[in-house]
C-alpha cells in the first residue's frame, strides 16, 4: 500500500464549517420529516411528558437502565429545584467473574427483569410505598408515559424476547414475582429525557438535552408537536442519523457491528466506538511504518480492546512527559519499544477522533436550534450527561468550541451545563410529575 501518514489521516478527518452546517441542515430536515412520520432515519418519538415546574416534591424510586451498568436510586424531590439522592446501588448486567451475562441472546426477558427486580427489592423500605420512574435508554414506541414498547436493542444488547414487549409490564410482572408489591412503575423515559428533566427542574431555559457516553442521543422540547397542544419532549433517537461524512474506518467498524447500517452517527460519536476507531486507524499507520514500527499491531491491540479511558490517558498527557502513556502501553498492550515519535502520532490520532466526535455532535445541536428557534432570538440551555463529556480529557472544551464556531455571533445565546446522573434523577422527577 502507499505510505499512510498522520498528515494523510488529518486531511481525511477534517470537518470544515460548511460540511458541519450542511450536516446541521440535513438533521433539521430529518427532524421535520420525522415529526410528520415521513423519516426512516430520525424516529422523533413522543415521550408524553413536558418540562417539570421545579416544585415537584416527594420520595421516589428510580431505575436507570441505559447500558451494561444499571442503577437503582431513592430520590427526594424538595421543590424549588432542590433534590437529594437518599440511596443508590449500581450493578453490572454482564460479569464474567460471577458467570452471568444478561445482555446475551441466551437470556430471556423474564430473566433480565427478575434480576433487576431483585436489586430494587434490596434498596426499598418494606413499610413504604413508592412510585418508580424508569429510564430505559433504548428506542421505544410509547403509547403513554408508562407504556413503552422496545423497537430494537442497540449498544450490542441481544437479550431475547424483549423487542416488541411493553417494558413497563415486563418490570411490573417481575416485581410481583419477587413479591415487591409496594413499588408502582409510573413512568418510562429515555436517558436523554431524564437529563432534560433534571436540568429543567433547576433551569427553566433548558430545552435540549444530550447524552454523550457509551451511547449517544438527544431530545428537546417541541412546542408544535403532533401529539398534544402542550409542549412535549421529543426523543429524537439522534444516534441513527446517517447523513454523515463517513470515512474508511467508519465503514469497517459499521460492517463488523451487530447492526450494520444502523446508528451511524452513534458509531462516530459515542464512547462505545471511539476506541475501536482509533485502533483501526493505528493499524493502517502501523502497516505503513508510521507508528510502533517494531510491532505488528494486529497481533498486539486486539479488536475492541482500546478503550475511551485509554484515549483520555493519552490526551491528558499530550505535549507533556510521556512516561504515563508509555507505562500504560506497556501494562495494557506489552508495547515495550515505544519512541517519543510513536507517542506523538498516537496522541494526534486520539485527538482527531475526539475532536471529530465533538464537532459532529455540535452540528446536530445546531440542527435542533434551527428547528426550534431559527433566528436564535431566545436563550437556550443544552444539558449534557455521560462519561464521554464528563471524563474524556478536553471533550467538553472541544464541544463548546465547535458550537461557538457554528453559532458565530449568536454563540452567547447558548449555554452548556453538566447534568450529572441526569438519567437517574430524571426518572424520579418523571415519577413525581405523574
C-alpha positions as CSV (number, residue, x, y, z in Angstrom):
1,X,0.0,0.0,0.0
2,X,1.1,3.6,-0.5
3,X,2.6,5.3,2.6
4,X,-0.2,6.2,5.0
5,X,0.9,9.1,7.2
6,X,-0.6,11.0,10.0
7,X,-0.8,14.0,7.7
8,X,-3.0,12.0,5.3
9,X,-5.2,11.0,8.2
10,X,-5.6,14.6,9.4
11,X,-6.7,15.7,5.9
12,X,-9.2,12.8,5.7
13,X,-10.7,13.7,9.1
14,X,-11.0,17.4,8.6
15,X,-14.6,18.7,9.0
16,X,-15.0,22.2,7.5
17,X,-17.5,24.7,8.8
18,X,-19.5,24.3,5.6
19,X,-19.6,20.5,6.0
20,X,-20.9,20.8,9.5
21,X,-23.6,23.3,8.5
22,X,-24.7,21.1,5.7
23,X,-25.0,18.3,8.2
24,X,-27.0,20.5,10.5
25,X,-29.4,21.4,7.7
26,X,-29.8,17.7,6.9
27,X,-30.5,16.9,10.6
28,X,-33.2,19.6,10.8
29,X,-34.8,18.3,7.6
30,X,-35.0,14.8,9.0
31,X,-36.5,16.2,12.2
32,X,-39.3,17.8,10.3
33,X,-39.9,14.7,8.3
34,X,-39.8,12.6,11.4
35,X,-42.4,14.7,13.1
36,X,-44.6,14.1,10.1
37,X,-44.0,10.4,10.2
38,X,-42.0,10.5,6.9
39,X,-38.4,9.8,8.1
40,X,-36.9,6.4,8.4
41,X,-33.8,8.0,9.9
42,X,-34.9,10.0,12.9
43,X,-37.7,8.3,14.9
44,X,-38.8,11.6,16.7
45,X,-40.6,9.6,19.4
46,X,-43.3,11.1,21.6
47,X,-42.5,10.9,25.3
48,X,-45.8,12.1,26.8
49,X,-44.1,14.4,29.2
50,X,-43.2,18.1,29.2
51,X,-40.9,20.1,31.4
52,X,-41.2,20.0,35.2
53,X,-42.1,23.1,37.2
54,X,-39.3,22.6,39.7
55,X,-41.8,22.4,42.5
56,X,-42.4,18.6,42.5
57,X,-41.9,17.0,45.9
58,X,-41.8,13.6,47.5
59,X,-39.6,10.5,47.7
60,X,-39.5,8.3,44.5
61,X,-37.7,5.2,43.3
62,X,-35.7,5.5,40.1
63,X,-34.4,2.7,37.8
64,X,-31.7,3.8,35.4
65,X,-31.2,1.2,32.6
66,X,-29.1,2.7,29.9
67,X,-26.2,0.3,29.3
68,X,-24.4,-2.6,30.8
69,X,-24.4,-1.0,34.3
70,X,-27.8,-0.4,35.9
71,X,-28.6,1.9,38.8
72,X,-31.4,1.9,41.4
73,X,-32.0,5.0,43.5
74,X,-34.2,6.6,46.1
75,X,-34.5,10.3,45.4
76,X,-36.2,13.0,47.5
77,X,-37.6,16.0,45.5
78,X,-37.8,19.0,47.7
79,X,-39.1,21.6,45.4
80,X,-37.6,24.9,44.3
81,X,-35.2,22.9,42.1
82,X,-33.7,21.0,45.0
83,X,-33.3,17.3,45.4
84,X,-31.2,14.7,47.3
85,X,-30.2,11.1,46.4
86,X,-31.0,9.1,49.6
87,X,-29.8,5.7,48.5
88,X,-28.1,4.4,45.4
89,X,-26.9,1.0,44.2
90,X,-25.2,0.2,40.9
91,X,-24.7,-3.3,39.3
92,X,-23.5,-4.8,36.0
93,X,-25.6,-6.8,33.7
94,X,-22.6,-8.6,32.5
95,X,-20.0,-10.1,34.9
96,X,-17.6,-12.8,33.7
97,X,-16.3,-13.4,37.2
98,X,-19.8,-14.0,38.5
99,X,-20.6,-16.1,35.5
100,X,-23.6,-14.2,34.1
101,X,-24.4,-12.0,31.1
102,X,-28.0,-10.6,31.0
103,X,-27.2,-8.9,27.6
104,X,-26.8,-12.2,25.8
105,X,-29.3,-13.7,23.4
106,X,-29.3,-16.8,25.6
107,X,-31.0,-14.8,28.3
108,X,-34.8,-14.2,28.3
109,X,-36.8,-11.1,29.0
110,X,-38.1,-12.7,32.2
111,X,-34.5,-13.5,33.4
112,X,-33.3,-9.9,32.8
113,X,-36.2,-8.2,34.6
114,X,-36.2,-10.7,37.5
115,X,-32.5,-9.8,38.1
116,X,-33.4,-6.1,38.1
117,X,-36.4,-6.6,40.4
118,X,-34.2,-8.3,43.0
119,X,-31.9,-5.3,43.0
120,X,-34.9,-2.9,43.5
121,X,-36.1,-5.1,46.4
122,X,-32.7,-4.7,48.1
123,X,-33.0,-0.9,48.2
124,X,-36.5,-0.1,49.3
125,X,-38.2,0.0,52.7
126,X,-40.9,-2.6,53.0
127,X,-43.1,-0.3,55.1
128,X,-43.1,2.5,52.4
129,X,-44.9,2.8,49.1
130,X,-43.1,4.2,46.1
131,X,-43.8,5.4,42.6
132,X,-41.0,4.4,40.3
133,X,-39.6,6.2,37.3
134,X,-37.8,4.1,34.8
135,X,-35.1,5.4,32.5
136,X,-34.8,2.9,29.7
137,X,-32.3,4.1,27.1
138,X,-33.2,2.2,24.0
139,X,-35.6,3.0,21.1
140,X,-39.1,2.6,22.2
141,X,-42.6,3.3,20.8
142,X,-44.6,5.0,23.5
143,X,-48.3,5.0,23.8
144,X,-48.3,6.8,27.1
145,X,-45.9,7.8,29.8
146,X,-45.9,4.3,31.3
147,X,-46.4,2.3,28.2
148,X,-43.3,1.8,26.0
149,X,-42.5,-1.0,23.6
150,X,-38.9,-1.7,22.7
151,X,-38.4,-1.2,19.0
152,X,-35.0,-2.8,18.8
153,X,-31.9,-3.2,21.0
154,X,-28.9,-1.0,20.5
155,X,-25.4,-0.9,22.2
156,X,-24.8,-4.6,21.3
157,X,-27.6,-5.9,23.6
158,X,-29.2,-9.1,22.4
159,X,-31.4,-10.3,25.3
160,X,-34.2,-12.4,23.7
161,X,-37.9,-11.8,24.0
162,X,-37.7,-8.1,24.9
163,X,-38.1,-6.4,21.5
164,X,-41.8,-5.7,21.0
165,X,-42.6,-6.0,24.7
166,X,-44.1,-3.4,26.9
167,X,-41.2,-2.6,29.2
168,X,-43.5,-1.3,32.0
169,X,-45.4,-4.5,32.1
170,X,-42.2,-6.6,32.0
171,X,-40.9,-4.8,35.1
172,X,-44.3,-4.9,36.9
173,X,-44.6,-8.6,36.4
174,X,-41.0,-9.2,37.6
175,X,-41.6,-7.1,40.7
176,X,-44.8,-9.1,41.5
177,X,-43.0,-12.4,41.1
178,X,-40.4,-11.2,43.5
179,X,-43.2,-10.2,46.0
180,X,-42.4,-6.5,45.7
181,X,-45.9,-5.0,45.9
182,X,-45.1,-1.6,47.3
183,X,-43.3,-0.2,44.2
184,X,-45.5,1.1,41.3
185,X,-43.8,1.7,38.0
186,X,-45.3,5.0,36.9
187,X,-43.2,6.5,34.1
188,X,-40.8,5.2,31.4
189,X,-38.4,7.7,29.8
190,X,-35.2,7.8,27.8
191,X,-31.9,8.8,29.4
192,X,-31.8,12.0,27.4
193,X,-35.3,12.8,28.6
194,X,-34.1,12.2,32.1
195,X,-31.2,14.5,31.6
196,X,-33.5,17.3,30.3
197,X,-36.0,16.8,33.2
198,X,-33.1,17.0,35.7
199,X,-31.7,20.2,34.2
200,X,-35.1,21.8,33.7
201,X,-36.0,21.1,37.3
202,X,-33.4,23.7,38.1
203,X,-33.0,25.7,34.9
204,X,-36.2,26.7,33.1
205,X,-34.3,27.8,30.0
206,X,-33.2,24.2,29.4
207,X,-34.9,22.8,26.3
208,X,-32.3,20.5,24.8
209,X,-30.6,17.5,26.4
210,X,-28.0,15.1,25.1
211,X,-26.2,12.1,26.3
212,X,-22.5,11.6,25.3
213,X,-21.5,8.4,27.0
214,X,-21.5,4.7,26.0
215,X,-24.2,5.7,23.5
216,X,-25.4,8.9,22.0
217,X,-28.8,10.5,21.8
218,X,-30.5,13.9,22.1
219,X,-34.0,15.2,22.9
220,X,-35.7,18.6,23.0
221,X,-38.9,20.4,23.8
222,X,-41.2,20.6,20.8
223,X,-43.8,23.3,21.1
224,X,-45.6,22.4,17.9
225,X,-45.8,18.6,18.3
226,X,-48.5,16.5,16.6
227,X,-49.5,14.7,19.8
228,X,-50.5,17.5,22.2
229,X,-51.5,21.1,22.4
230,X,-48.9,21.4,25.2
231,X,-45.1,21.5,24.6
232,X,-43.7,18.0,24.8
233,X,-40.3,16.5,25.0
234,X,-39.4,14.6,21.8
235,X,-36.8,11.8,21.8
236,X,-35.0,12.2,18.5
237,X,-33.0,8.9,18.6
238,X,-30.3,11.0,17.1
239,X,-27.7,8.2,17.0
240,X,-29.4,6.7,14.0
241,X,-28.8,9.8,11.8
242,X,-27.0,8.7,8.7
243,X,-26.3,11.8,6.6
244,X,-22.8,11.9,8.0
245,X,-19.4,12.2,6.3
246,X,-18.1,8.7,6.8
247,X,-14.6,7.5,6.1
248,X,-13.0,4.1,5.6
249,X,-12.7,3.3,9.3
250,X,-16.4,4.2,9.9
251,X,-17.4,1.7,7.2
252,X,-15.1,-1.0,8.6
253,X,-16.5,-0.5,12.1
254,X,-20.1,-0.5,10.9
255,X,-19.6,-3.6,8.9
256,X,-18.3,-5.5,11.9
257,X,-21.0,-4.3,14.3
258,X,-24.1,-6.2,15.4
259,X,-26.4,-3.9,13.3
260,X,-24.6,-2.7,10.1
261,X,-26.2,0.3,8.5
262,X,-27.8,1.5,11.7
263,X,-26.8,4.0,14.4
264,X,-24.2,5.5,12.1
265,X,-23.8,8.8,14.0
266,X,-23.6,7.0,17.3
267,X,-20.8,4.8,15.9
268,X,-18.8,8.0,15.0
269,X,-19.6,9.9,18.3
270,X,-20.2,7.7,21.3
271,X,-17.7,6.2,23.7
272,X,-18.7,2.7,22.8
273,X,-16.9,3.0,19.5
274,X,-14.2,5.7,19.7
275,X,-11.5,3.2,21.0
276,X,-12.1,0.9,18.1
277,X,-11.9,3.7,15.6
278,X,-8.5,4.7,17.0
279,X,-7.4,1.1,16.8
280,X,-8.4,0.7,13.1
281,X,-6.5,3.9,12.2
282,X,-3.4,2.8,14.1
283,X,-3.4,-0.5,12.2
284,X,-3.0,1.4,8.9
285,X,-0.4,3.7,10.3
286,X,1.5,0.7,11.7
287,X,1.4,-1.1,8.4
288,X,3.0,1.9,6.7
289,X,5.6,2.2,9.4
290,X,4.3,5.5,10.8
291,X,3.8,4.2,14.4
292,X,5.1,1.3,16.5
293,X,7.3,0.0,13.7
294,X,8.8,-2.7,15.9
295,X,5.4,-4.4,16.2
296,X,2.6,-5.9,14.1
297,X,-0.3,-4.1,15.9
298,X,-2.8,-6.7,14.6
299,X,-1.3,-9.2,17.0
300,X,-0.9,-6.7,19.9
301,X,-4.0,-4.5,20.1
302,X,-6.9,-6.8,19.5
303,X,-10.4,-5.9,18.3
304,X,-12.3,-3.6,20.7
305,X,-9.6,-3.7,23.4
306,X,-8.7,0.0,23.2
307,X,-11.0,2.0,25.5
308,X,-12.1,5.6,25.8
309,X,-10.2,5.6,29.2
310,X,-7.0,4.8,27.3
311,X,-7.7,7.6,24.8
312,X,-8.3,10.0,27.7
313,X,-5.0,9.0,29.3
314,X,-3.2,9.6,26.1
315,X,-4.8,13.0,25.6
316,X,-4.3,14.2,29.2
317,X,-0.5,13.8,28.7
318,X,-0.3,15.4,25.3
319,X,2.7,17.7,25.0
320,X,4.0,16.6,28.4
321,X,6.4,14.0,29.7
322,X,5.1,10.8,28.0
323,X,6.1,8.3,30.8
324,X,2.4,7.9,31.8
325,X,1.4,6.9,28.3
326,X,4.5,4.7,27.9
327,X,3.6,2.8,31.1
328,X,0.0,2.4,30.0
329,X,1.1,0.9,26.7
330,X,3.5,-1.5,28.5
331,X,1.0,-2.6,31.1
332,X,-2.1,-3.0,28.8
333,X,-0.6,-4.0,25.5
334,X,3.0,-5.1,26.2
335,X,4.4,-2.4,23.9
336,X,7.9,-2.0,25.4
337,X,9.8,-0.4,22.5
338,X,8.0,2.9,22.1
339,X,9.5,6.1,20.8
340,X,8.7,9.7,21.5
341,X,7.5,10.0,17.9
342,X,5.2,7.0,18.4
343,X,3.6,8.8,21.3
344,X,3.1,12.0,19.3
345,X,1.4,10.1,16.5
346,X,-0.8,8.2,18.9
347,X,-1.8,11.5,20.6
348,X,-2.6,13.0,17.3
349,X,-4.9,10.1,16.3
350,X,-6.7,10.2,19.7
351,X,-7.2,14.0,19.4
352,X,-8.5,13.7,15.8
353,X,-11.1,11.1,16.9
354,X,-12.2,13.0,20.0
355,X,-12.5,16.3,18.1
356,X,-14.4,14.8,15.3
357,X,-16.9,13.3,17.7
358,X,-17.5,16.6,19.4
359,X,-17.9,18.5,16.1
360,X,-20.4,16.0,14.7
361,X,-22.4,16.2,17.9
362,X,-22.3,20.0,17.8
363,X,-23.6,20.0,14.2
364,X,-26.8,18.1,15.3
365,X,-27.4,20.6,18.1
366,X,-27.3,23.4,15.5
367,X,-29.9,21.5,13.5
368,X,-32.2,21.3,16.6
369,X,-31.7,25.0,17.3
370,X,-32.5,25.9,13.7
371,X,-35.7,24.0,14.1
372,X,-37.0,25.4,17.4
373,X,-35.6,29.0,17.1
374,X,-34.4,29.7,13.6
375,X,-33.3,33.3,14.3
376,X,-31.9,32.4,17.8
377,X,-33.9,35.1,19.4
378,X,-34.2,33.3,22.8
379,X,-31.6,31.8,25.2
380,X,-31.3,28.1,25.3
381,X,-29.5,25.7,27.6
382,X,-28.2,22.3,26.4
383,X,-27.9,19.8,29.3
384,X,-25.3,17.1,28.9
385,X,-24.8,13.9,30.7
386,X,-22.4,11.0,30.0
387,X,-18.9,9.8,30.8
388,X,-17.5,10.9,27.4
389,X,-18.4,14.6,28.1
390,X,-17.6,14.4,31.8
391,X,-14.4,12.3,31.8
392,X,-12.7,12.3,28.5
393,X,-9.9,14.9,28.6
394,X,-10.7,18.0,26.6
395,X,-14.0,16.8,25.2
396,X,-16.2,19.4,26.9
397,X,-14.0,22.2,25.7
398,X,-14.0,20.9,22.1
399,X,-17.8,20.6,22.1
400,X,-18.1,24.2,23.4
401,X,-15.6,25.4,20.8
402,X,-17.4,23.7,18.0
403,X,-20.8,25.2,19.0
404,X,-19.2,28.6,19.2
405,X,-17.8,28.2,15.7
406,X,-21.1,27.1,14.3
407,X,-23.2,29.7,16.0
408,X,-20.8,32.5,15.2
409,X,-22.1,35.9,16.6
410,X,-25.1,34.2,18.3
411,X,-23.0,31.9,20.4
412,X,-23.8,33.9,23.6
413,X,-27.4,32.7,23.3
414,X,-26.5,29.1,24.1
415,X,-25.3,27.6,27.3
416,X,-23.9,24.1,28.0
417,X,-24.4,22.6,31.5
418,X,-23.4,19.3,33.0
419,X,-26.4,17.3,34.3
420,X,-24.5,14.6,36.2
421,X,-26.6,11.5,36.9
422,X,-29.4,13.1,35.0
423,X,-30.9,9.9,33.7
424,X,-31.4,8.6,37.3
425,X,-32.6,11.8,38.9
426,X,-34.8,12.5,35.8
427,X,-36.6,9.2,36.3
428,X,-37.5,10.2,39.8
429,X,-38.7,13.6,38.6
430,X,-40.8,11.9,35.9
431,X,-42.5,9.8,38.6
432,X,-43.1,13.0,40.6
433,X,-44.9,14.5,37.6
434,X,-47.5,11.8,37.3
